Amino acid sequence: MRVFYFSPESGVYQGEGFLDERDLETVDALTPIAPPRYRKGEVPVFSVTSQRWMILKVAQNTNLSQ
């Protein structure tokens, strides 16, 4: 089964992989729910409470010379 990993602390998307269905209960911070498409400057974040992905905008620092 295709699964999607997220950070247990922040919910930030960490990648995807495959896992046998019988092993789903033994691994934390994963979901079979695919994150929505996202663009540069956005990050998918999974909410365990509502069991859904949200897209958050990433703050962009335009002055990187400091």
C-alpha positions as CSV (number, residue, x, y, z in Angstrom):
1,M,0.0,0.0,0.0
2,R,1.2,3.5,-0.8
3,V,1.7,5.6,2.3
4,F,2.7,9.2,3.0
5,Y,5.0,10.1,5.9
6,F,4.8,13.3,7.9
7,S,6.7,14.7,10.9
8,P,5.0,13.6,14.2
9,E,5.8,17.0,15.8
10,S,4.8,19.4,13.0
11,G,2.8,17.3,10.5
12,V,5.1,18.5,7.7
13,Y,5.2,16.1,4.7
14,Q,8.3,13.9,4.7
15,G,7.8,11.8,1.6
16,E,6.2,8.6,0.5
17,G,6.7,4.9,0.4
18,F,5.1,1.5,0.4
19,L,4.1,-0.6,3.4
20,D,2.2,-3.8,3.8
21,E,-1.3,-3.1,5.1
22,R,-0.8,-5.4,8.2
23,D,2.1,-3.1,9.2
24,L,0.1,0.2,9.1
25,E,-0.7,0.1,12.8
26,T,3.0,-0.4,13.9
27,V,4.3,2.8,12.3
28,D,3.6,6.3,13.5
29,A,3.3,9.5,11.4
30,L,2.0,8.0,8.2
31,T,-1.3,8.1,6.3
32,P,-2.7,6.5,3.2
33,I,-4.2,9.9,2.3
34,A,-2.2,11.6,-0.5
35,P,-1.2,15.2,0.1
36,P,-2.7,17.7,-2.4
37,R,-0.5,19.2,-5.1
38,Y,1.7,22.1,-3.9
39,R,3.9,24.7,-5.4
40,K,7.2,26.4,-4.6
41,G,6.7,28.3,-1.4
42,E,4.1,25.9,0.0
43,V,4.3,22.8,2.2
44,P,1.7,20.2,2.9
45,V,1.0,19.6,6.6
46,F,-1.1,16.7,7.9
47,S,-3.5,17.2,10.8
48,V,-3.9,14.0,12.8
49,T,-7.0,15.4,14.5
50,S,-9.0,16.1,11.3
51,Q,-7.2,13.4,9.2
52,R,-6.5,15.8,6.3
53,W,-3.7,17.7,4.6
54,M,-3.5,21.5,4.6
55,I,-1.2,23.6,2.5
56,L,0.8,26.3,4.3
57,K,2.7,29.1,2.7
58,V,6.4,29.2,3.6
59,A,7.7,32.6,4.5
60,Q,10.3,33.7,2.0
61,N,13.3,35.8,3.0
62,T,14.1,38.0,0.1
63,N,17.3,39.4,1.6
64,L,19.7,36.5,1.9
65,S,22.9,38.6,2.1
66,Q,22.7,39.2,5.8
